[in-house]
Amino acid sequence: MIVSDIKDLLEAEVLCGEEYCDREVHTACGSDMMSDVLAYVKDQSVLLTGLCNPQSVRTAEMMDIVCIVFVRGKMPDESIVELAKEREIVLLSTQKKMFAACGILYSNGLRGGE
């Protein structure tokens, strides 16, 4: 699956990184606890979270996450968007709740890391 598929499936808004929406995504993770993300996420993943702070972008960078989806309509401030731009990470925002967003991606073939 590619990032633009995720955007379409979740009816999400691109906050930054539109030029990277053709990147491949192999797995997904839904969590607001970055320690869980560090423990379980594999490369080339998408992170679904409600955590709108710089730590989500820094964690994504460390784990080679290519896209962060902020759920429940959360919108990061400009400093977080700038940090993601510098790190070439796509930021999306969807009105969907975490459970629904994860379910949509799962039902369309995207799985979690093993």
PADOKOL-791269 format. One record per residue (C-alpha): residue number from 1; residue in three letters; chain; x negated, y negated, z. Coordinates in steps of 0.2 Angstrom, whole numbers, plus 5000, padded with zeros to 4 digits. Example, Ala and Ser with C-alpha at 12.3 -4.5 7.8 and 13.67 -1.06 7.14 Angstrom:
<numar><vexlum>1</vexlum><loke>ALA</loke><vonu>A</vonu><c1>4938</c1><c2>5022</c2><c3>5039</c3></numar>
<numar><vexlum>2</vexlum><loke>SER</loke><vonu>A</vonu><c1>4932</c1><c2>5005</c2><c3>5036</c3></numar>
***
This chain:
<numar><vexlum>1</vexlum><loke>MET</loke><vonu>A</vonu><c1>5000</c1><c2>5000</c2><c3>5000</c3></numar>
<numar><vexlum>2</vexlum><loke>ILE</loke><vonu>A</vonu><c1>4994</c1><c2>4982</c2><c3>4997</c3></numar>
<numar><vexlum>3</vexlum><loke>VAL</loke><vonu>A</vonu><c1>4997</c1><c2>4967</c2><c3>5007</c3></numar>
<numar><vexlum>4</vexlum><loke>SER</loke><vonu>A</vonu><c1>5009</c1><c2>4959</c2><c3>4995</c3></numar>
<numar><vexlum>5</vexlum><loke>ASP</loke><vonu>A</vonu><c1>5020</c1><c2>4975</c2><c3>4997</c3></numar>
<numar><vexlum>6</vexlum><loke>ILE</loke><vonu>A</vonu><c1>5020</c1><c2>4972</c2><c3>5016</c3></numar>
<numar><vexlum>7</vexlum><loke>LYS</loke><vonu>A</vonu><c1>5025</c1><c2>4954</c2><c3>5013</c3></numar>
<numar><vexlum>8</vexlum><loke>ASP</loke><vonu>A</vonu><c1>5039</c1><c2>4959</c2><c3>5002</c3></numar>
<numar><vexlum>9</vexlum><loke>LEU</loke><vonu>A</vonu><c1>5045</c1><c2>4973</c2><c3>5013</c3></numar>
<numar><vexlum>10</vexlum><loke>LEU</loke><vonu>A</vonu><c1>5045</c1><c2>4962</c2><c3>5029</c3></numar>
<numar><vexlum>11</vexlum><loke>GLU</loke><vonu>A</vonu><c1>5052</c1><c2>4947</c2><c3>5020</c3></numar>
<numar><vexlum>12</vexlum><loke>ALA</loke><vonu>A</vonu><c1>5037</c1><c2>4938</c2><c3>5027</c3></numar>
<numar><vexlum>13</vexlum><loke>GLU</loke><vonu>A</vonu><c1>5030</c1><c2>4921</c2><c3>5024</c3></numar>
<numar><vexlum>14</vexlum><loke>VAL</loke><vonu>A</vonu><c1>5011</c1><c2>4920</c2><c3>5020</c3></numar>
<numar><vexlum>15</vexlum><loke>LEU</loke><vonu>A</vonu><c1>5003</c1><c2>4908</c2><c3>5032</c3></numar>
<numar><vexlum>16</vexlum><loke>CYS</loke><vonu>A</vonu><c1>4985</c1><c2>4909</c2><c3>5024</c3></numar>
<numar><vexlum>17</vexlum><loke>GLY</loke><vonu>A</vonu><c1>4975</c1><c2>4921</c2><c3>5013</c3></numar>
<numar><vexlum>18</vexlum><loke>GLU</loke><vonu>A</vonu><c1>4987</c1><c2>4923</c2><c3>4998</c3></numar>
<numar><vexlum>19</vexlum><loke>GLU</loke><vonu>A</vonu><c1>4972</c1><c2>4926</c2><c3>4987</c3></numar>
<numar><vexlum>20</vexlum><loke>TYR</loke><vonu>A</vonu><c1>4969</c1><c2>4942</c2><c3>4997</c3></numar>
<numar><vexlum>21</vexlum><loke>CYS</loke><vonu>A</vonu><c1>4986</c1><c2>4949</c2><c3>4995</c3></numar>
<numar><vexlum>22</vexlum><loke>ASP</loke><vonu>A</vonu><c1>4980</c1><c2>4962</c2><c3>4983</c3></numar>
<numar><vexlum>23</vexlum><loke>ARG</loke><vonu>A</vonu><c1>4970</c1><c2>4971</c2><c3>4996</c3></numar>
<numar><vexlum>24</vexlum><loke>GLU</loke><vonu>A</vonu><c1>4973</c1><c2>4989</c2><c3>5000</c3></numar>
<numar><vexlum>25</vexlum><loke>VAL</loke><vonu>A</vonu><c1>4980</c1><c2>4993</c2><c3>5018</c3></numar>
<numar><vexlum>26</vexlum><loke>HIS</loke><vonu>A</vonu><c1>4978</c1><c2>5011</c2><c3>5024</c3></numar>
<numar><vexlum>27</vexlum><loke>THR</loke><vonu>A</vonu><c1>4986</c1><c2>5011</c2><c3>5041</c3></numar>
<numar><vexlum>28</vexlum><loke>ALA</loke><vonu>A</vonu><c1>4996</c1><c2>5000</c2><c3>5053</c3></numar>
<numar><vexlum>29</vexlum><loke>CYS</loke><vonu>A</vonu><c1>4996</c1><c2>4996</c2><c3>5071</c3></numar>
<numar><vexlum>30</vexlum><loke>GLY</loke><vonu>A</vonu><c1>5009</c1><c2>4987</c2><c3>5081</c3></numar>
<numar><vexlum>31</vexlum><loke>SER</loke><vonu>A</vonu><c1>5003</c1><c2>4980</c2><c3>5098</c3></numar>
<numar><vexlum>32</vexlum><loke>ASP</loke><vonu>A</vonu><c1>5002</c1><c2>4964</c2><c3>5109</c3></numar>
<numar><vexlum>33</vexlum><loke>MET</loke><vonu>A</vonu><c1>4987</c1><c2>4972</c2><c3>5118</c3></numar>
<numar><vexlum>34</vexlum><loke>MET</loke><vonu>A</vonu><c1>4971</c1><c2>4969</c2><c3>5109</c3></numar>
<numar><vexlum>35</vexlum><loke>SER</loke><vonu>A</vonu><c1>4963</c1><c2>4983</c2><c3>5120</c3></numar>
<numar><vexlum>36</vexlum><loke>ASP</loke><vonu>A</vonu><c1>4974</c1><c2>4996</c2><c3>5112</c3></numar>
<numar><vexlum>37</vexlum><loke>VAL</loke><vonu>A</vonu><c1>4970</c1><c2>4989</c2><c3>5095</c3></numar>
<numar><vexlum>38</vexlum><loke>LEU</loke><vonu>A</vonu><c1>4951</c1><c2>4990</c2><c3>5098</c3></numar>
<numar><vexlum>39</vexlum><loke>ALA</loke><vonu>A</vonu><c1>4954</c1><c2>5008</c2><c3>5104</c3></numar>
<numar><vexlum>40</vexlum><loke>TYR</loke><vonu>A</vonu><c1>4965</c1><c2>5015</c2><c3>5090</c3></numar>
<numar><vexlum>41</vexlum><loke>VAL</loke><vonu>A</vonu><c1>4964</c1><c2>5005</c2><c3>5074</c3></numar>
<numar><vexlum>42</vexlum><loke>LYS</loke><vonu>A</vonu><c1>4954</c1><c2>5011</c2><c3>5059</c3></numar>
<numar><vexlum>43</vexlum><loke>ASP</loke><vonu>A</vonu><c1>4947</c1><c2>5000</c2><c3>5045</c3></numar>
<numar><vexlum>44</vexlum><loke>GLN</loke><vonu>A</vonu><c1>4958</c1><c2>4992</c2><c3>5032</c3></numar>
<numar><vexlum>45</vexlum><loke>SER</loke><vonu>A</vonu><c1>4973</c1><c2>4991</c2><c3>5043</c3></numar>
<numar><vexlum>46</vexlum><loke>VAL</loke><vonu>A</vonu><c1>4987</c1><c2>4979</c2><c3>5046</c3></numar>
<numar><vexlum>47</vexlum><loke>LEU</loke><vonu>A</vonu><c1>4991</c1><c2>4973</c2><c3>5064</c3></numar>
<numar><vexlum>48</vexlum><loke>LEU</loke><vonu>A</vonu><c1>5008</c1><c2>4968</c2><c3>5069</c3></numar>
<numar><vexlum>49</vexlum><loke>THR</loke><vonu>A</vonu><c1>5009</c1><c2>4958</c2><c3>5084</c3></numar>
<numar><vexlum>50</vexlum><loke>GLY</loke><vonu>A</vonu><c1>5018</c1><c2>4944</c2><c3>5094</c3></numar>
<numar><vexlum>51</vexlum><loke>LEU</loke><vonu>A</vonu><c1>5001</c1><c2>4938</c2><c3>5101</c3></numar>
<numar><vexlum>52</vexlum><loke>CYS</loke><vonu>A</vonu><c1>4998</c1><c2>4921</c2><c3>5094</c3></numar>
<numar><vexlum>53</vexlum><loke>ASN</loke><vonu>A</vonu><c1>4981</c1><c2>4917</c2><c3>5100</c3></numar>
<numar><vexlum>54</vexlum><loke>PRO</loke><vonu>A</vonu><c1>4963</c1><c2>4917</c2><c3>5093</c3></numar>
<numar><vexlum>55</vexlum><loke>GLN</loke><vonu>A</vonu><c1>4960</c1><c2>4934</c2><c3>5101</c3></numar>
<numar><vexlum>56</vexlum><loke>SER</loke><vonu>A</vonu><c1>4971</c1><c2>4942</c2><c3>5088</c3></numar>
<numar><vexlum>57</vexlum><loke>VAL</loke><vonu>A</vonu><c1>4961</c1><c2>4935</c2><c3>5074</c3></numar>
<numar><vexlum>58</vexlum><loke>ARG</loke><vonu>A</vonu><c1>4944</c1><c2>4940</c2><c3>5083</c3></numar>
<numar><vexlum>59</vexlum><loke>THR</loke><vonu>A</vonu><c1>4950</c1><c2>4957</c2><c3>5086</c3></numar>
<numar><vexlum>60</vexlum><loke>ALA</loke><vonu>A</vonu><c1>4956</c1><c2>4959</c2><c3>5068</c3></numar>
<numar><vexlum>61</vexlum><loke>GLU</loke><vonu>A</vonu><c1>4938</c1><c2>4953</c2><c3>5062</c3></numar>
<numar><vexlum>62</vexlum><loke>MET</loke><vonu>A</vonu><c1>4929</c1><c2>4966</c2><c3>5073</c3></numar>
<numar><vexlum>63</vexlum><loke>MET</loke><vonu>A</vonu><c1>4940</c1><c2>4980</c2><c3>5067</c3></numar>
<numar><vexlum>64</vexlum><loke>ASP</loke><vonu>A</vonu><c1>4940</c1><c2>4976</c2><c3>5048</c3></numar>
<numar><vexlum>65</vexlum><loke>ILE</loke><vonu>A</vonu><c1>4959</c1><c2>4972</c2><c3>5049</c3></numar>
<numar><vexlum>66</vexlum><loke>VAL</loke><vonu>A</vonu><c1>4964</c1><c2>4964</c2><c3>5033</c3></numar>
<numar><vexlum>67</vexlum><loke>CYS</loke><vonu>A</vonu><c1>4981</c1><c2>4957</c2><c3>5038</c3></numar>
<numar><vexlum>68</vexlum><loke>ILE</loke><vonu>A</vonu><c1>4990</c1><c2>4951</c2><c3>5054</c3></numar>
<numar><vexlum>69</vexlum><loke>VAL</loke><vonu>A</vonu><c1>5009</c1><c2>4950</c2><c3>5054</c3></numar>
<numar><vexlum>70</vexlum><loke>PHE</loke><vonu>A</vonu><c1>5016</c1><c2>4939</c2><c3>5067</c3></numar>
<numar><vexlum>71</vexlum><loke>VAL</loke><vonu>A</vonu><c1>5033</c1><c2>4946</c2><c3>5072</c3></numar>
<numar><vexlum>72</vexlum><loke>ARG</loke><vonu>A</vonu><c1>5049</c1><c2>4938</c2><c3>5079</c3></numar>
<numar><vexlum>73</vexlum><loke>GLY</loke><vonu>A</vonu><c1>5045</c1><c2>4922</c2><c3>5069</c3></numar>
<numar><vexlum>74</vexlum><loke>LYS</loke><vonu>A</vonu><c1>5030</c1><c2>4918</c2><c3>5079</c3></numar>
<numar><vexlum>75</vexlum><loke>MET</loke><vonu>A</vonu><c1>5019</c1><c2>4905</c2><c3>5071</c3></numar>
<numar><vexlum>76</vexlum><loke>PRO</loke><vonu>A</vonu><c1>5001</c1><c2>4902</c2><c3>5076</c3></numar>
<numar><vexlum>77</vexlum><loke>ASP</loke><vonu>A</vonu><c1>4994</c1><c2>4885</c2><c3>5078</c3></numar>
<numar><vexlum>78</vexlum><loke>GLU</loke><vonu>A</vonu><c1>4982</c1><c2>4877</c2><c3>5065</c3></numar>
<numar><vexlum>79</vexlum><loke>SER</loke><vonu>A</vonu><c1>4966</c1><c2>4882</c2><c3>5074</c3></numar>
<numar><vexlum>80</vexlum><loke>ILE</loke><vonu>A</vonu><c1>4971</c1><c2>4901</c2><c3>5073</c3></numar>
<numar><vexlum>81</vexlum><loke>VAL</loke><vonu>A</vonu><c1>4976</c1><c2>4899</c2><c3>5054</c3></numar>
<numar><vexlum>82</vexlum><loke>GLU</loke><vonu>A</vonu><c1>4959</c1><c2>4890</c2><c3>5051</c3></numar>
<numar><vexlum>83</vexlum><loke>LEU</loke><vonu>A</vonu><c1>4950</c1><c2>4904</c2><c3>5060</c3></numar>
<numar><vexlum>84</vexlum><loke>ALA</loke><vonu>A</vonu><c1>4959</c1><c2>4917</c2><c3>5049</c3></numar>
<numar><vexlum>85</vexlum><loke>LYS</loke><vonu>A</vonu><c1>4954</c1><c2>4908</c2><c3>5033</c3></numar>
<numar><vexlum>86</vexlum><loke>GLU</loke><vonu>A</vonu><c1>4936</c1><c2>4908</c2><c3>5038</c3></numar>
<numar><vexlum>87</vexlum><loke>ARG</loke><vonu>A</vonu><c1>4937</c1><c2>4926</c2><c3>5041</c3></numar>
<numar><vexlum>88</vexlum><loke>GLU</loke><vonu>A</vonu><c1>4947</c1><c2>4930</c2><c3>5025</c3></numar>
<numar><vexlum>89</vexlum><loke>ILE</loke><vonu>A</vonu><c1>4961</c1><c2>4938</c2><c3>5035</c3></numar>
<numar><vexlum>90</vexlum><loke>VAL</loke><vonu>A</vonu><c1>4979</c1><c2>4937</c2><c3>5028</c3></numar>
<numar><vexlum>91</vexlum><loke>LEU</loke><vonu>A</vonu><c1>4991</c1><c2>4930</c2><c3>5040</c3></numar>
<numar><vexlum>92</vexlum><loke>LEU</loke><vonu>A</vonu><c1>5010</c1><c2>4933</c2><c3>5038</c3></numar>
<numar><vexlum>93</vexlum><loke>SER</loke><vonu>A</vonu><c1>5025</c1><c2>4929</c2><c3>5049</c3></numar>
<numar><vexlum>94</vexlum><loke>THR</loke><vonu>A</vonu><c1>5041</c1><c2>4938</c2><c3>5049</c3></numar>
<numar><vexlum>95</vexlum><loke>GLN</loke><vonu>A</vonu><c1>5058</c1><c2>4936</c2><c3>5058</c3></numar>
<numar><vexlum>96</vexlum><loke>LYS</loke><vonu>A</vonu><c1>5059</c1><c2>4955</c2><c3>5061</c3></numar>
<numar><vexlum>97</vexlum><loke>LYS</loke><vonu>A</vonu><c1>5056</c1><c2>4962</c2><c3>5078</c3></numar>
<numar><vexlum>98</vexlum><loke>MET</loke><vonu>A</vonu><c1>5040</c1><c2>4973</c2><c3>5081</c3></numar>
<numar><vexlum>99</vexlum><loke>PHE</loke><vonu>A</vonu><c1>5050</c1><c2>4989</c2><c3>5081</c3></numar>
<numar><vexlum>100</vexlum><loke>ALA</loke><vonu>A</vonu><c1>5060</c1><c2>4985</c2><c3>5065</c3></numar>
<numar><vexlum>101</vexlum><loke>ALA</loke><vonu>A</vonu><c1>5044</c1><c2>4979</c2><c3>5056</c3></numar>
<numar><vexlum>102</vexlum><loke>CYS</loke><vonu>A</vonu><c1>5035</c1><c2>4995</c2><c3>5061</c3></numar>
<numar><vexlum>103</vexlum><loke>GLY</loke><vonu>A</vonu><c1>5049</c1><c2>5006</c2><c3>5056</c3></numar>
<numar><vexlum>104</vexlum><loke>ILE</loke><vonu>A</vonu><c1>5051</c1><c2>4998</c2><c3>5039</c3></numar>
<numar><vexlum>105</vexlum><loke>LEU</loke><vonu>A</vonu><c1>5032</c1><c2>5000</c2><c3>5035</c3></numar>
<numar><vexlum>106</vexlum><loke>TYR</loke><vonu>A</vonu><c1>5033</c1><c2>5018</c2><c3>5041</c3></numar>
<numar><vexlum>107</vexlum><loke>SER</loke><vonu>A</vonu><c1>5048</c1><c2>5022</c2><c3>5031</c3></numar>
<numar><vexlum>108</vexlum><loke>ASN</loke><vonu>A</vonu><c1>5039</c1><c2>5016</c2><c3>5016</c3></numar>
<numar><vexlum>109</vexlum><loke>GLY</loke><vonu>A</vonu><c1>5024</c1><c2>5027</c2><c3>5018</c3></numar>
<numar><vexlum>110</vexlum><loke>LEU</loke><vonu>A</vonu><c1>5012</c1><c2>5017</c2><c3>5029</c3></numar>
<numar><vexlum>111</vexlum><loke>ARG</loke><vonu>A</vonu><c1>5006</c1><c2>5027</c2><c3>5044</c3></numar>
<numar><vexlum>112</vexlum><loke>GLY</loke><vonu>A</vonu><c1>4996</c1><c2>5024</c2><c3>5060</c3></numar>
<numar><vexlum>113</vexlum><loke>GLY</loke><vonu>A</vonu><c1>4978</c1><c2>5029</c2><c3>5062</c3></numar>
<numar><vexlum>114</vexlum><loke>GLU</loke><vonu>A</vonu><c1>4975</c1><c2>5047</c2><c3>5069</c3></numar>
***
